[in-house]
């Protein structure tokens, strides 16, 4: 069978309680994993930090404990923000093997590489560490997930390219030329150094699924039967050097749609690229905050501000011409559920240091505050 380009991303697994990322809906997860495998796909991507540091254990229960080791391909990642020194690298890696219930990882990545962690990785020889684990047979293929500027990517590949077999990049048609991501330029550099690319965020956290009506109509006029999501996946998978595209699927509808797209994969043609260009223009005009809801920003927030949820509500409001009472209710309920208000931000900047999109989060929180925090809204909470 020809290698399939679709991978199952485990950053947004189904949960029973939206406020608790560790309340896994194992019945649904197992159904989704089973169908994904039945459709001929094998690649599962998780990480140490996903779902409140419990995703690896969830993958063990829903996948590893239920299938022979040769039946699936497993990827996980070293959390570059979390390790403190060389001993920590060893400790976390050993913990990950236990979490996942495996003796080796098919793919292993240095997670969320950027300026904020690069010096630490050099100081404690993180690149040499993963090479050593590969030499020991505990990693089959070594890579890094990269969230920074093209210049840093080139510096890393020039210096450490012999330790890396692939790179994982954020590639989608909105970020293709965005100055804070530069998908196109990063991909060109990966191709220059002959590093295969795995794509993350092809739908930009759902932004390219829930598109403005005008954009959806353009796509449906060209391909009436194709889903909006399929356009984003085909764009990513059509690019030179891309070997796999990840999708965080949490419903059977998504699994069936995505596997169908890749079972019958066709690269985009010139007419389809023109449609995507027009769609991108519409989305860029309509999207106020380009957040992907990865939640990296929330891990160290001293006020437990629900940053991605607030940004999603703000984006929803900005697309609304009339009343936004429903978004206001959701905002109030989130605050009352032990989350800080946008106005409670202390300006420490931890969120911006962690943000893979390099967003000015504190500035956006000011806009959220202006939109949602009227004088009489928070009389319940003291």
Secondary structure, DSSP 4 states (H G I P E B T S, - for coil): -PPP-EEEE-SS--BS-TT-TT-B-HHHHHHHHHHHHHTT--EEE--SSHHHHTHHHHHIIIIITTS-GGG-EEEEEEETTT--SHHHHHHHHHHHHHHHT-S-EEEEEEEEESHHHHHHHHHTTHHHHHHHHHHTTSEEEEEEEE-S-HHHHHHHHHHHGGG-SEEEEE--TTTSS-TTT-HHHHHHHHHHTT-EEEEE-TTGGGTTTS--HHHHHHHHHH-TTS-HHHHHHHHHHTSTTEEEEEE---SHHHHHHHHHHHHT-----HHHHHHHHHHHHHHHHH-SS------GGGTT-TT-B-HHHHHHHHHHHHT-SS--HHHHHHHHHHHHTT-B-GGG-----HHHHH-TT---HHHHHHHHHHHH--TTTTSS--
